[in-house]
Structure formats: structure tokens, C-alpha cells
């Protein structure tokens, strides 16, 4: 095979993923509010590509439905999202999907290129598209919102959290400078963002509220009712007025450097993946879901 051939001689890796559900995202509409529910509660709503593509389709469905004024994103079970899927049977990193970007397929590419292309599609590009969709979005966060879970909350216009929710990005432990949708220094004061990343500690819903990252905090029992009430109040506003308001504020975020920050961080993120692979510790600095969970448990018991 010549160097000009699409696969450069690499054979697509075998996909061994086994899905526990055919519906990783549930969709319903109530009184002008579309509710997207991440539906992998047995794995704390860890995001595999099956889920991210289902979320993309759900957001598109809500945008295309003129009866929908507001979109609520939630997670089934105890937790909003434990982040990217790095260890369940449904981890589908080697599976091809019908891509939404114009990047090529990642499955028959060498290690660093595979990760760069896949994460460009299913994490950074999708999150940017969701952040910029014209209808107001609300993340309803309970329990854990960890690493990749932060991206799903941060793309939303409002974050409503339960009082037992916590936010965390512990991936510096893997040698990686934060998750792909790197909004840390825009969601938080830069000094707080450094603390958040350097230590990898959990940030409580109350502190996140104090930092301006979370809009409202309610008890878990009140969370859904209060979130839907806020969504219903927003839904009373004119559709175009909401869309234009959102566009103005999103453009201000870009003028403040949000997109540039993410481009910079994404490059460093993938340098870190490649560096780890060169050292022979895999793309995640020798960690997997089990060791990350063990480290978190140890740190939070200290």
C-alpha cells in the first residue's frame, strides 16, 4: 500500500464493544420542553460513541421540532455522568459511525491519529455544535459530573444542580491537561481552575454555585420539578428572542477566547496522549477506569 492510500497500511482495529442498551439516550417532550436522558445508569452514564451520536441526534430532533422551546439534559440513575467510557463493555473506540464532520474515519489510523480524529468528532466538535444550537439548554446535574461529564454540563446555557452533586476533572493524573472541551478557565476564575485541575478534587455544588458555574442548587428531591419549572418559564419567551440572545452571549464568549483556549488545549491534550504512548503506558498514562476510581476513592477518604 502506498503512502497515499487512505489507511496508510493500517488495518481497522476489531470492535469488541457490547452494548447493554439500544437506547443510550431517551427522548421525550412535555409542554414545549424536550428532555434528553442519558440512559446508561449501570455505568453512571459514561459516554461511549453510541451515546454521543444519540445525543447529537436528540439535540437535532429537538431543534427541528417547532413545538420545543427549551431542552433539558439529564442523566438516569444516581449520577449525571462519570465522564468518558474508558472501561465498560460498551467502550466502542474502534467502531465506525456515520460521522457528522468531514474528518476521515479513525478506526484504521495509527494510535495518535486515531485518538485525535475520533476525539475531534465525538467530543470537541459535537460539544461545540451543542453549545451553539439556537434553543436554550439546561443541564440537570445530580451526583457525579466528572471529566467528560463536565463537557456535557458546560455546553448547556444553565446548570441546575442537586445539593449532593459534585464536579471534578481528575485527568491530570493521566498526564492530560483536562478534558477535550476545555472551558475550565472560562467557567471558573483561572486560579480556581488551576486548583481544580492540579488537585483533581471534587467541587461541591455549593462551591460551584459560588464560583458562578452553577445557576441554582436544590435538594435532589426538588431538582427535577424545579428544573422543569425554570424551563417552563424560559419557554414562555419568544423563540427568536431566545435564539438571538443566546447567539450574542455565545459570541461574547468567543471574543473572550473560549474557542482559542479549546484549540490550544486540544492540541496539548493530544500531545499528552502521544507522549504517554511513546512512554509505553498507553494513551491514558497507565490508568484505566478501575485505577482512576480507586485513586478517587482513596483521595476522598483521606
N, C-alpha and C positions, 0 to 999 in steps of 0.2 A: 504494500500500500504506500503511495507517495505521501509526502508531507502536505500535499494539497488536499488529500482526501478528508472528508468531514470528521471521521473518527480518529485520524492520525494513528491508526493501528491499534487503538484501544477497543476492547470488546465491552459491550454493555454489561455491567455487573448484574448478577442474578438478584431479582427482587424476591425476598423471602417473607415479606410482611403478611401478617394475618390480621384482618380487621375484626374487632369484636362487635361492630355495628355497621349497618349500611347507611345509617343516618347520624353522622357525626355532628350535624347541626340541625336543630329543629327550627321550624319557621311557623309563626302564627301572626295574625293581625287582629287587634282588638281596638275598636273605636279610633281608627286612624293611627295606631301605634303598631309598628312591626316589631316583633320580639324574636331575636335570633338567640337560640340557646345552644351553647357548646355542650355536646352530649357524649362526653367520654368520662363520666363520673368515676368509673372504676380506676381510671388513670389520672384523676384530678384534672381532667380536661387538657392534658398535654397535647400540643399541636403537632400533628403529623400533616403531610401534604394533603391527605384526604380531607382533613378538617379545614385547612386554609383555602383550598379550592371550593369547598362547600360554603365557607364564609363569604368568599368572593361572589359566588352565585346568589347567596342570600341577600347580600347588600345590593347587588344588581337588581334582584327581584323587587326589593323594597323601593329602590329609586324609580323603577319603571311603573310602579303602582301609584296612580294619581290619588288614590284614597289614603295613602300612607303619608303622614306629615312628619313623624318622628320615628327614629329607630333606636331600640334598646338592645344592647348586647349583654348577655348574662351567661353564667355557667351553671350547669346542673350539678347537684350534689353539694359537698362540703366546701369546695373551693372554686374560685373563679377560673384560675388557670395556673398550673405548676410550670408553665413555660414550654419550650420546645421538647418534642418527643425524642429523647436520646436513649430510650431503653425499654419500650413496650413492644409486644409482638406486632403492633401496628406501625412500627417505625418504617417508613416507606421511602427512605432516602434514595434507593436505587430504582424507583418506579417512575415511569414516564407518564405525564399528564398532558392534557390539551392546554398548552401554555397560553397565558394572557399577554405576555410580552413578545418582542421579536427576537429575543435571545434564543440560541440553539438549545437542543436537548442536552441535559447534563449527564445522562447515565453512561455514555460511552466515552467520557472525557477523563483525563488523569486527575489525580487527587485534588490538588489545589484548584484547578479549573472547575472540577465537578462541584466543589463547595461554593465557589464564587458565583457560578452561573445559577445553581439551584437557589441559593440564598438571595441573590439579586431578584429572582422571580417571586418566590413564595414568602419572603419576609420583607425586604425593603420596598420593592415595587408595589406589592399588594397593600402594604400598610400605608404608603403614600397615597395610593388611589383611594383607600377607605377614608383617610383623613380629609381628602379633598372632595368627597361626594357632597352634593348640594343640600342634602337634608340633615337636620340636626341629629346627632347621635349621642347616646348616653350609655356609659359603661356602668353596670350594676355589679359591684365587686363585693364578694363575701370571701372570708378565709384568705387563702394564699393568692397573691398576684405576684408571681416570681419570674424574673428574667423575661422570657418571651411573652409571658402574661402581661408585663408592663407595656409592651408594644400595643397589645390589643386594647388596653385601657387608654393609653396615651393618644391613640388615633381618634378617640371619641371627643366630642366637644365638652361634655360634662362627665365627671366621675362621681358617682354616688356610692358610698361605701358603708358596710356594716361596721359596728364598733369593734368587732373582732377581726376585721380584715388587716392584712399586713402586706407591705410592698418590699421587694428585695431583688437585688441583682448581684448574685454571688459569683458571676462567671470570671471575675479577675483571678479566682482560684485556678481557672483553666489556662491562665495566661492571656486571656482575651479582654480587650478594653470595653466591656459592656455589650449589650445586645445590639443587633443589627440596626434597628430603628432607634438611633442614638439621640434621644431627646432629653437626656439627664440634665444637662446644663441649661436647658430651657424650661423644663418642668420644675427645677429646683435652683436655688442660689448656687453658684459654682462651688463655693466652699462646702456646702451641704452635699452637693453632687459628688465631690471628691470623697467625703466621709462615707457616703452611701456605697460607693464603688470600692474604695480602699479596704473598708472593713467587711463589706458584704452583709452587714447586719440587717435585721428586719426593721422596717419603719412602720410604726403603728398607724392606723387610720387617723388617729387624733393628731399625730405629728405631721402626717401628710396634709391634713386639713390646715394646720398652722402654716405650713410651707406654701399653701396655695395650690397644691397638686390635686387635692380633692375638694369638691364643691360642698358636699353635705355628708354628715355621718349620722346614721340611725342604728337602732338596735337591729339585730338580724331578723327579729320577728316583724319589724316595721319596714324593713328595707324594700321589699317588692312593692308594697302598697304606696309608700312614699315616692319611690322612683316613678311609678306609673302615674301618680298624681302630678309630679313635675312634668313628665312627658305630655300629659293631657293639657296642662296649662300652656306649654310651648305650642302644642298642636292647634291652639286657638288663633295663633298668629298667621298672617298671610304667607303662603308658601314662598313666593318670590322674595318677600321681605326677609324671611329667614335665610334663604339661599344667598342673597346679596350681602347680608350682614356677616354670614359665615365666610364668604369669599374675602371680604375686606380684612377680617381679623386673620385669616389664614395667610393672606399676602403680607400682612404686617409681620407675622412670624417668620416668613421667608426673608423679609428685609432685615430682621434681627439675626439672621444667619442660620435658621433651622436647617434648611436644605444643605447648605455648605458644610455645616457641622456633621450631618449624616454622611455626606460623601467622603469627608475626611476620615471619620470613624470607621466607615465600612471598609475603606482601604486598609487601615491599620488592623481591623478585625481579621481580615483575610491574610494579611502578613503574619499575624499571630497563629492562625490555623496552619499556614505553610511552615512556619518556624517549628511548631510543635511536631509536625510530620517529619521534618528533617531530623529532629532530635530522636525520632523513633517512639514518641509517646502518643501517636495518634493525633487527630485534629483537635482533641479536647484536653490536651496536656496530661494525658494519662487517666483522666476521670471518665466516669460513666454515671448513669442515673443513680446507681447504688452508692458509689463513693461520695457523690455530691449530697445525697440525702443523709448519709452517715455523718459527713462533715457538718452539715446544717444542724443535725440533731445534737452533735457534740458541742457546737458553739452555743446553741441556745439553751443548753443545760449548764453551761459554765457560769 
